[in-house]
């Protein structure tokens, strides 16, 4: 697995923070992204980047996560939708290609490579969905970037 160091720029994003079990995660992401998209359409807001998922904590019993998308402008959130800043600063990343069912295993391999390289974690890990079911019906071609903020 190839990794590379990157420096990311902070962006404002519309997000929903949620918790669920690992088994519920896929459905919960879909529901939260749908809620964000409905809010964006209602308020004529355009994305300023790709949708992403950020993990505050992760276990089989409980996943604490944010579903989000970068946006431009001063937006007044409502309901469960918040404005948050994306990670700005140094991170290491890799690219995963395939169905989202393979992300858990990809994260494990990525974490092993990051640990072996001696990096120190500097914030919650996140994934950016470059290509997904909305753009590509063939799930073997879906592209997800995995990021780990580091010192």
Backbone torsions as a table, in degrees:
resi	resn	phi	psi	omega
1	UNK	NA	125.5	178.8
2	UNK	-86.7	137.1	172.8
3	UNK	-126.7	155.1	175.0
4	UNK	-142.5	151.2	176.4
5	UNK	-83.1	140.0	177.0
6	UNK	-138.8	160.6	171.8
7	UNK	-119.9	120.3	-175.1
8	UNK	-101.0	149.0	177.6
9	UNK	-95.5	137.5	174.8
10	UNK	-62.7	141.9	172.2
11	UNK	-138.8	153.7	172.3
12	UNK	-81.8	145.3	-177.8
13	UNK	-142.4	148.5	168.6
14	UNK	-84.7	129.0	-175.9
15	UNK	-138.2	157.7	167.5
16	UNK	-128.2	122.6	175.2
17	UNK	-94.5	136.4	-172.2
18	UNK	-149.5	165.9	172.6
19	UNK	-133.7	149.1	177.9
20	UNK	-166.6	178.0	172.8
21	UNK	-81.2	164.3	177.6
22	UNK	-58.9	-39.5	-178.6
23	UNK	-63.3	-28.0	-178.7
24	UNK	-89.4	-7.1	-167.9
25	UNK	-58.8	-48.0	-177.1
26	UNK	-59.4	-47.7	179.5
27	UNK	-64.6	-38.6	-178.2
28	UNK	-68.0	-41.0	175.2
29	UNK	-59.0	-48.2	-178.6
30	UNK	-57.8	-47.0	-179.2
31	UNK	-63.4	-42.2	-178.8
32	UNK	-69.4	-40.7	176.4
33	UNK	-63.6	-39.3	177.9
34	UNK	-61.6	-43.1	178.8
35	UNK	-62.4	-40.4	178.2
36	UNK	-65.9	-43.9	-179.8
37	UNK	-62.4	-42.0	177.8
38	UNK	-60.5	-44.2	177.7
39	UNK	-61.3	-43.1	-179.5
40	UNK	-63.5	-44.6	179.7
41	UNK	-63.9	-43.5	-179.5
42	UNK	-60.4	-32.6	-176.0
43	UNK	-108.8	13.6	178.9
44	UNK	52.0	46.7	-179.9
45	UNK	-102.1	132.3	177.8
46	UNK	-103.2	145.0	176.9
47	UNK	-69.4	150.8	176.5
48	UNK	-117.0	29.3	-179.0
49	UNK	165.7	-171.8	-177.3
50	UNK	-88.8	153.6	173.7
51	UNK	-63.1	150.0	-178.3
52	UNK	-145.8	163.2	173.2
53	UNK	-126.1	129.1	-179.2
54	UNK	-116.3	135.4	-175.2
55	UNK	-109.8	111.8	176.3
56	UNK	-77.0	-39.6	173.3
57	UNK	-154.9	155.0	-170.7
58	UNK	-146.6	120.7	170.7
59	UNK	-150.4	170.3	179.1
60	UNK	-62.8	-37.6	-177.0
61	UNK	-77.5	-33.6	-175.6
62	UNK	-151.4	125.2	174.1
63	UNK	-114.7	124.2	175.9
64	UNK	-105.5	112.6	-171.1
65	UNK	-141.7	165.5	171.6
66	UNK	-123.3	136.3	169.6
67	UNK	-103.6	131.0	-176.4
68	UNK	-154.1	171.2	174.7
69	UNK	-149.7	132.0	176.3
70	UNK	-64.9	144.1	178.9
71	UNK	-140.9	164.3	176.1
72	UNK	-110.2	150.7	174.5
73	UNK	100.6	170.3	179.2
74	UNK	-92.5	103.2	-172.7
75	UNK	-110.6	135.3	177.2
76	UNK	-91.6	106.6	-179.1
77	UNK	-72.0	165.3	177.8
78	UNK	-149.0	156.0	179.1
79	UNK	61.2	-131.4	-179.1
80	UNK	-81.2	-8.0	-176.7
81	UNK	-83.5	131.9	-179.9
82	UNK	-122.0	166.4	168.9
83	UNK	-104.0	128.6	178.9
84	UNK	-134.8	161.4	174.3
85	UNK	-97.7	137.3	174.0
86	UNK	-74.9	166.5	180.0
87	UNK	-64.4	132.7	172.1
88	UNK	-120.8	131.6	179.5
89	UNK	128.6	-164.5	-174.2
90	UNK	-72.9	140.6	176.3
91	UNK	-153.0	162.2	167.9
92	UNK	-112.6	148.2	-176.2
93	UNK	-143.0	160.5	172.3
94	UNK	-144.6	167.6	-179.1
95	UNK	-115.6	131.0	175.2
96	UNK	-111.1	132.2	175.9
97	UNK	-117.4	125.2	178.5
98	UNK	142.6	-177.2	-178.9
99	UNK	-65.3	149.1	-179.0
100	UNK	-59.6	-22.0	177.0
101	UNK	-58.9	-23.4	-179.6
102	UNK	-88.8	-1.8	-176.1
103	UNK	-65.6	-38.4	-178.4
104	UNK	-59.3	-46.9	178.9
105	UNK	-66.3	-38.7	177.9
106	UNK	-62.1	-41.5	178.3
107	UNK	-62.5	-40.3	179.0
108	UNK	-61.8	-46.2	179.1
109	UNK	-64.1	-43.3	180.0
110	UNK	-61.3	-44.8	179.2
111	UNK	-60.9	-40.5	178.5
112	UNK	-62.4	-42.7	-179.9
113	UNK	-67.0	-43.0	179.9
114	UNK	-63.6	-44.7	177.9
115	UNK	-61.9	-45.7	-178.7
116	UNK	-63.1	-29.6	178.9
117	UNK	-79.4	-7.5	175.6
118	UNK	84.7	15.3	178.5
119	UNK	-73.0	150.2	175.4
120	UNK	-109.2	128.4	-179.0
121	UNK	-61.6	137.9	-178.4
122	UNK	-128.4	19.2	179.3
123	UNK	161.3	176.5	-178.9
124	UNK	-65.4	141.1	176.8
125	UNK	-75.9	154.3	179.7
126	UNK	-151.2	162.2	178.3
127	UNK	-127.1	143.3	-179.2
128	UNK	-117.1	126.8	-174.7
129	UNK	-91.7	96.3	-176.4
130	UNK	-75.4	-47.5	177.8
131	UNK	-132.9	131.9	-179.5
132	UNK	-144.6	-163.0	-174.4
133	UNK	-62.2	-25.3	179.2
134	UNK	-69.9	-29.2	-177.0
135	UNK	-104.2	-26.5	-171.1
136	UNK	-140.8	112.9	-180.0
137	UNK	-68.3	-25.2	-179.2
138	UNK	-84.4	104.3	-175.4
139	UNK	-63.7	-18.3	177.5
140	UNK	-71.0	-11.8	-179.4
141	UNK	-105.5	1.9	178.7
142	UNK	-66.6	138.0	-178.2
143	UNK	-117.1	126.2	177.8
144	UNK	-128.5	129.0	174.4
145	UNK	-92.9	131.6	177.2
146	UNK	-103.7	132.8	-178.3
147	UNK	-127.9	138.6	171.5
148	UNK	-126.1	112.2	174.5
149	UNK	-63.3	135.6	-178.1
150	UNK	-133.9	161.2	177.7
151	UNK	-78.7	NA	NA
